[in-house]
């Protein structure tokens, strides 16, 4: 395998070299019998994340169709693997006497703390301070963003977490159950967000997880649905990706965001993978 040892990673990595490496990894990941956490799965995915966070000037729109198809497949594979990793760790952590004290066992816990700090800063800078009610769409079995936000940044906010997987919600409830105060402020609902309507009008701020709507079409449809029912003046924080990070997560472009006021787009350059897009539903 070609090596990046001679490349100064402050400069951009040649796109062809990066794409060739990512395609090789995709071929290896596709052949795996299972994406459950194992030495091999963890090693391949760690390598993939490292490649995707190298500085690069890859323009996803300009890629050949073959690479675009590989990218869609890779997002699904790595998203599936991420879900299985979260499930494994939430099961493990939920069996400890004080699950909330053991969240740091999750390998990417530090990244979630950085992302939550970043998102909280962006929300505050745009006037979203201590919202009364927040919805998190796609919270999964390890609802780390909600927990970190509720315990470090929004200490009086009520969080409704939506996920289509009841098993994920069941694990998430077990983790939060050890803290009565937090449990009162945090609910987990098994529902497809496309079936939640008027209720979306209750929230001051809605978070949309990166893997809710894995294709461009699905993402645009979900954004349109949320916009229709959310409250006027309410904030919608959408996670996106840029450059090589877009081999891990879907991209939300400015032209995908119809009838919203775009407040800010932030692209990280550290180990945080997701870009942050903050929108507001304009007042009529």
Secondary structure as UniProt FT lines:
FT   TURN            5..6
FT   TURN            9..10
FT   HELIX           15..30
FT   HELIX           39..52
FT   HELIX           60..62
FT   HELIX           65..94
FT   TURN            97..98
FT   HELIX           99..105
FT   TURN            107..108
FT   HELIX           109..125
FT   TURN            126..127
FT   STRAND          133..137
FT   HELIX           144..148
FT   HELIX           149..153
FT   TURN            155..156
FT   STRAND          158..163
FT   HELIX           166..176
FT   TURN            177..178
FT   HELIX           180..185
FT   STRAND          186..190
FT   HELIX           193..195
FT   HELIX           198..202
FT   STRAND          205..208
FT   TURN            210..211
FT   HELIX           216..229
FT   TURN            232..233
FT   STRAND          235..240
FT   HELIX           243..247
FT   HELIX           254..256
FT   TURN            258..259
FT   STRAND          261..266
FT   STRAND          275..280
//
